[in-house]
Amino acid sequence: MLRVLLWLEGFPIPTYAARSALTASLRAAEEALQEHTAPTPDAAATPGSAARREPVESLAAELAAKRGRNAAPRPIRQPAAERTRSVELLLRTFGLGEPPTATDSEAFAIERLLGVALGRRHLVNGAGPWLTGSPHDLLTAGPILSLPVLVKTMATATDTELEEARPFAHALFRLMPLAARLIGAVHGKDNHAGFGGIACLDEEPAMAPLMVAMTVGMRRSDPEMADNLTAIHASLQHLPDALANIKDLLDMPQAVLDENLAEQPAAVRRQVLRVVEAALEGKLEGARTL
């Protein structure tokens, strides 16, 4: 995992070594999931059978109920049964690579589980909602982004594909969480516009190989996804400069800051002070995954 993180950060790790580490990480994740969802030995289980369903449902219930440091984020409150079913559908679609079978209400529940549902109504600086279309769109990405497919994607990725994917994967893993935390600070809401789940992405090193494999898979298989990656990468290139400007505010004498803010509308003053507070608390720093 350390080799993957160093490579992603631009350290001179040979591409073949990065591929080996990436593939090993993904295979380990796949094997761990299979171990937890394996059918009982005496059952000739096929996908969807009762024997196969019970272990997956059991794992989903365990993950959905987990609390504490290693629990999944809870950006939106959900009934326990809805949360468990949403986790199960994500496990089946993206963990096991099974075809999705969600109803409309279940697909919307998955958006609530991930916290992105607010992207349908919260705005950022007057821009329209970023989440539109059918709630089933996420699940249709399973044939490209499920764990079994990503393992195969990484096993067949060329050196060129990996090197071209590296800056895009770095933007997803490192810069998008910072942008999400900045948006939360500006608006005073941890999950404004549904970005709360992204804000902690860089705190989990295991997400790094997934981001790389997903980037390769999207660039290889879906031109529209590839275009979206390019747009996201381009938009995030200004983020380091913005964060540097925010750090300059911390070095500004309080009297000067107050004088400058006095000329601004009240809403702007509140936003700036929230951002300064977030910076002082270290929320606008990159997670120390290394």
NORFEN-V690683 format. One record per pair of residues at least 12 apart in sequence whose ideal C-beta (glycine too) atoms are under 8 Angstrom apart, sorted by the first residue. I is the first residue (numbers start at 1). J is the second residue. Records with the same first field share a line. If there is no record, write none. Layout:
I->J / J
This chain:
1->21 / 25 / 205 / 206 / 208 / 209
2->290
3->17 / 18 / 21
4->18 / 21 / 22 / 25 / 205 / 208 / 209 / 212
5->205 / 208 / 289 / 290
6->290
7->21 / 166
8->166 / 169 / 170 / 173 / 174 / 208 / 211 / 212
9->170 / 174 / 290
10->166 / 170
15->159 / 162 / 163
16->159
18->162
19->154 / 157 / 159 / 162
21->209
22->154 / 162 / 209 / 212 / 213
23->151 / 154 / 155
25->206 / 209
26->147 / 150 / 151 / 154 / 209 / 210 / 213
27->151
29->147 / 206 / 210
30->147 / 148 / 151
33->91 / 95 / 96 / 147
36->55 / 59
37->52 / 55 / 56 / 59 / 91 / 95 / 96
38->55
39->51 / 52 / 55
40->54 / 55
47->96 / 98
48->98
56->88 / 91 / 92 / 96
57->84 / 88
59->91
60->84 / 85 / 87 / 88 / 91
61->84 / 87
63->87 / 91
64->80 / 83 / 84 / 86 / 87
65->80 / 84
72->87
73->115 / 196 / 197 / 200
75->114 / 115 / 190 / 191 / 194 / 196 / 197
76->112 / 113 / 115 / 117 / 118 / 191
78->109 / 112 / 113
82->109 / 112 / 113
83->109 / 113
85->106 / 109
86->106 / 109 / 110 / 112 / 113
87->113
89->101 / 102 / 106 / 110 / 139
90->110 / 113
93->139 / 142 / 146
94->142 / 145 / 146 / 147
95->146 / 147
96->146 / 147 / 148
97->142 / 143 / 146 / 147 / 148 / 149
98->142
99->142
100->136 / 139 / 140 / 142
102->136 / 139
104->135 / 136
107->134 / 135 / 136 / 138 / 139
108->135
110->135 / 138 / 139
111->131 / 135 / 138 / 194
114->194 / 197
115->191 / 194 / 195 / 196 / 197
116->131 / 194 / 197
117->131 / 194
118->191 / 192 / 193 / 194
119->131 / 193 / 194 / 195
120->132 / 194
122->189 / 192 / 193 / 194
123->193
124->183 / 187 / 192 / 193
130->193 / 194
131->194
141->225
144->217 / 218 / 221 / 222 / 225
145->214 / 217 / 218
149->217
150->210 / 213 / 214 / 217
151->213
153->213 / 216 / 217 / 220
154->209 / 212 / 213 / 216
157->213 / 216
161->216 / 219 / 220
162->212 / 216
164->219
165->212 / 215 / 216 / 219
166->212
167->233
168->215 / 219 / 229 / 230 / 232 / 233
169->208 / 211 / 212 / 214 / 215
171->232 / 233 / 236
172->201 / 211 / 214 / 215 / 229 / 232
173->201 / 202 / 207 / 208 / 211
174->202 / 286
175->236 / 239
176->198 / 201 / 232 / 236
177->198 / 199 / 200 / 201 / 202 / 203 / 286 / 287
178->202 / 239 / 243 / 284 / 286
179->195 / 236 / 239
180->195 / 196 / 198 / 199 / 201
181->199 / 278 / 283 / 284
182->239 / 242 / 243 / 275 / 278 / 284
183->195
184->196 / 199 / 278
185->274 / 275 / 277 / 278 / 279 / 283 / 284
186->271 / 274 / 275
187->271
188->270 / 274
200->287
202->286 / 287 / 289
203->287 / 289
204->289
205->289
208->289
215->229
243->284
246->275 / 276 / 279 / 284
247->279
249->272 / 275 / 276 / 279
250->276 / 279 / 280
257->276
261->273
